Amino acid sequence: MKIQFGYILKDLRKSKNLSQQELANYLCISRPTYLRFEKNLVEAPLSKLFELSELYQLDVVKLISKDQLKRTKQKKNKKLLITNEMHHVKQMVDLAVHLTG
């Protein structure tokens, strides 16, 4: 599952205890327009990214890179889970071989 920028926006909004309407008002857009950003239906214009970066006290590059950071962490977690599952299967096979051998 790919984490998209809209989910980052939602997490940041919730971390500030803001409603979608409050954030839409801050950005001078309608709530449905803001909702489209969070649902990844449209990309936020650069001007709105600057406003969001000011609100969350992150520079735009860091705001955008949070999306990439979460994607990277998710990929690492998925690889670790698969590795652990493969190790568990190997242990079960080794035990079965030992018991039948």
Phi, psi and omega in degrees: 000128182269126176279129182251163186303325179303323179291328176294315178302317181296314179299316179296318179299314180294326180295336178263005181054044179255145173277166176298322180294318179298318180291321177299318178298317180301321182273357182059045176226170178281158177300315178302324178294314178298318180303324178296327176295311182294328181272006178061029178275329175219156176273141177291136177297156181305321180300321179287327176297321177296319178295319178294320180296325177293315180299314184271002179055046175232141174286160187303320180299316179292323178300313180289322183289341175301325178297312180294321179299315179295322177299316181297315179298319180296319179297318179296318179296321180294317178297319179296317179299315179296317179299316179296319178295318179296320179297318179297316179297318179299318179298319180294319178296314179301318178295318179296319178296317180296318181289329182265348185269000000 
